[in-house]
Amino acid sequence: MPNGLSAGSGSGGSNGWCLFVYNLSPDTDDKILWQLFGPFGAVRSVKVMRDFTTQKCKGFGFVTMSNYDEALVAITYLNGFQLSNRILQVINWCFSSSSRNSQCPVELLGN
């Protein structure tokens, strides 16, 4: 499958597909990613990683989507999308499940 996604069921149920989004501008916040990914399907969680001192975005974040097909469409449309004069890169990070070893960093770090 393209972009590192493996075939699976259409829905993750209580699980989700964790996407890694990078090349974000320093001013990017969680709300922007919710708005960007929301039209493609159910977004379970969003986490923009911030510098502890400046509270500016470090340039990357994570978005967890509930449905495999919706995550694939989001990757297809948003990988290469221009946001704040930057070209976004969006890839599949992992399938997040109830097992702590396969959780997306969003769940590990908390929202």
C-alpha positions in Angstrom: 0.0 0.0 0.0 1.2 3.6 -0.6 2.8 5.7 2.1 3.5 2.8 4.4 -0.1 1.9 5.2 -0.8 -1.8 5.4 -4.1 -3.3 4.4 -6.5 -3.7 7.3 -10.1 -3.4 8.3 -12.0 -0.2 7.3 -12.3 0.9 10.9 -10.0 0.8 13.8 -12.9 0.6 16.2 -11.4 1.9 19.5 -8.1 2.0 17.7 -6.8 4.4 15.1 -4.3 5.2 12.4 -1.6 7.5 13.7 -0.3 9.9 11.0 3.0 11.8 11.4 2.8 15.3 10.0 6.0 17.3 9.6 7.4 20.6 8.1 4.8 22.5 10.1 5.5 26.2 10.8 6.3 27.4 14.3 2.9 29.0 14.6 0.9 25.8 13.9 -1.4 24.7 16.7 -3.7 21.7 17.3 -6.7 23.5 16.0 -5.2 24.0 12.6 -4.5 20.2 12.3 -8.1 19.4 13.4 -9.4 21.7 10.7 -7.0 20.4 8.1 -7.7 16.7 8.7 -11.4 16.9 9.8 -12.9 17.0 6.3 -11.3 13.6 5.5 -13.0 11.8 8.3 -13.1 11.1 12.0 -10.1 12.6 13.9 -9.6 11.0 17.3 -6.7 13.1 18.5 -4.2 15.7 17.5 -0.9 16.7 19.1 1.4 19.4 17.8 4.8 19.0 19.4 6.0 22.2 21.1 9.3 23.6 22.3 9.2 23.7 26.1 10.8 27.1 26.4 9.2 29.0 23.5 5.9 27.0 23.2 6.4 27.2 19.4 5.7 24.2 17.2 8.8 22.1 16.7 7.8 21.4 13.1 5.9 18.2 13.6 2.8 16.6 15.1 0.6 13.6 15.1 -3.0 13.1 14.0 -4.9 9.9 14.9 -7.8 9.0 12.6 -10.4 6.3 13.3 -10.7 4.8 9.8 -8.1 3.3 7.5 -9.7 4.5 4.3 -10.1 8.1 5.6 -6.5 8.1 6.8 -5.3 7.0 3.4 -7.3 9.7 1.6 -6.0 12.4 4.1 -2.4 11.2 3.3 -3.1 11.3 -0.4 -4.5 14.8 -0.4 -2.4 16.4 2.4 1.1 15.0 1.7 2.6 17.9 -0.3 -0.1 20.4 0.7 1.1 23.9 1.2 0.3 25.4 4.7 1.9 28.6 5.9 4.3 28.7 3.0 5.6 25.2 3.8 5.0 21.9 2.0 3.6 19.4 4.5 4.8 15.8 4.6 2.2 13.3 5.9 3.0 9.7 6.5 1.5 6.7 8.4 3.2 6.3 11.7 1.5 3.3 13.1 -1.7 1.6 13.9 -2.7 2.6 17.4 -4.3 0.0 19.6 -5.0 -0.6 23.2 -1.5 -2.2 23.5 0.9 0.5 25.0 3.6 -0.8 22.6 1.6 0.2 19.5 0.1 3.5 20.7 0.5 6.7 18.8 2.7 9.3 20.5 -0.5 11.3 21.0 -1.8 8.7 23.4 1.6 8.1 25.1 2.1 11.9 25.7 -1.5 12.7 26.5 -3.6 15.5 24.9 
